[in-house]
Amino acid sequence: MRKLLPLVTCALSLSLLAACSGLDRQNEEALNRKAGIEVTQVKDGVQVRLPEKVLFDFNESSLRADSESAIARVVVVLNRTKKPMIVEGHTDNVGTREYNQQLSEARAKTVADELERRGIGASRVSLKGYAFDRPVSDNDTPEGRARNRRTEIVVTGESLEAVMGK
């Protein structure tokens, strides 16, 4: 028993050190900015916002060649949780509702497919297209419309600390 006590004490100390060395929030936020994504706490969980310019060309639903760093960063963040997520597509209000609904769904599916290709379990991912029903900005200016064209991933029931550190 006396030989076991130092071993248990050492194991507990190492466990505490590992737990204390968690994520550095400032560093995580800098990595997100560099990749062009935003990660925030929302009512339903954690939201990862990917602006259109990071992933898609205007009026397109296939990923841009230079979207690699954003997708790779999103996968790193999402791999820190096992909770379910919803990939949401959003558009501006230019064009018909039907067209924008199809575009928002196609973009959500493209992102969901890419996440699954990179190891995020398909059983955790659902998708939804919102067309222009949930704007985050005014659609009266080019800048506002650009902010509304986005894909968001909501990790249901997750905390910001779990995926970004304290």
ChimeraX attribute file (.defattr): number of C-alpha atoms within 10 A of each C-alpha:
attribute: neighborCount
match mode: 1-to-1
recipient: residues
	/A:1	5
	/A:2	6
	/A:3	7
	/A:4	9
	/A:5	10
	/A:6	11
	/A:7	11
	/A:8	11
	/A:9	11
	/A:10	12
	/A:11	12
	/A:12	12
	/A:13	12
	/A:14	12
	/A:15	11
	/A:16	11
	/A:17	11
	/A:18	10
	/A:19	10
	/A:20	9
	/A:21	9
	/A:22	13
	/A:23	15
	/A:24	11
	/A:25	15
	/A:26	12
	/A:27	12
	/A:28	17
	/A:29	16
	/A:30	11
	/A:31	15
	/A:32	20
	/A:33	13
	/A:34	12
	/A:35	19
	/A:36	19
	/A:37	20
	/A:38	15
	/A:39	22
	/A:40	13
	/A:41	15
	/A:42	16
	/A:43	11
	/A:44	12
	/A:45	17
	/A:46	24
	/A:47	23
	/A:48	21
	/A:49	19
	/A:50	26
	/A:51	20
	/A:52	24
	/A:53	16
	/A:54	21
	/A:55	26
	/A:56	21
	/A:57	12
	/A:58	10
	/A:59	12
	/A:60	14
	/A:61	20
	/A:62	14
	/A:63	18
	/A:64	14
	/A:65	10
	/A:66	12
	/A:67	16
	/A:68	14
	/A:69	18
	/A:70	20
	/A:71	22
	/A:72	15
	/A:73	18
	/A:74	21
	/A:75	17
	/A:76	11
	/A:77	17
	/A:78	20
	/A:79	14
	/A:80	11
	/A:81	14
	/A:82	12
	/A:83	14
	/A:84	17
	/A:85	24
	/A:86	18
	/A:87	25
	/A:88	24
	/A:89	32
	/A:90	29
	/A:91	31
	/A:92	26
	/A:93	18
	/A:94	11
	/A:95	10
	/A:96	10
	/A:97	16
	/A:98	10
	/A:99	12
	/A:100	23
	/A:101	19
	/A:102	17
	/A:103	21
	/A:104	29
	/A:105	22
	/A:106	19
	/A:107	28
	/A:108	27
	/A:109	21
	/A:110	19
	/A:111	24
	/A:112	23
	/A:113	14
	/A:114	16
	/A:115	20
	/A:116	16
	/A:117	11
	/A:118	12
	/A:119	10
	/A:120	17
	/A:121	14
	/A:122	14
	/A:123	9
	/A:124	14
	/A:125	19
	/A:126	16
	/A:127	20
	/A:128	19
	/A:129	22
	/A:130	19
	/A:131	25
	/A:132	23
	/A:133	15
	/A:134	12
	/A:135	19
	/A:136	15
	/A:137	15
	/A:138	15
	/A:139	17
	/A:140	10
	/A:141	9
	/A:142	11
	/A:143	11
	/A:144	15
	/A:145	20
	/A:146	18
	/A:147	20
	/A:148	25
	/A:149	25
	/A:150	25
	/A:151	24
	/A:152	22
	/A:153	26
	/A:154	24
	/A:155	26
	/A:156	17
	/A:157	13
	/A:158	21
	/A:159	19
	/A:160	17
	/A:161	13
	/A:162	14
	/A:163	20
	/A:164	21
	/A:165	16
	/A:166	11
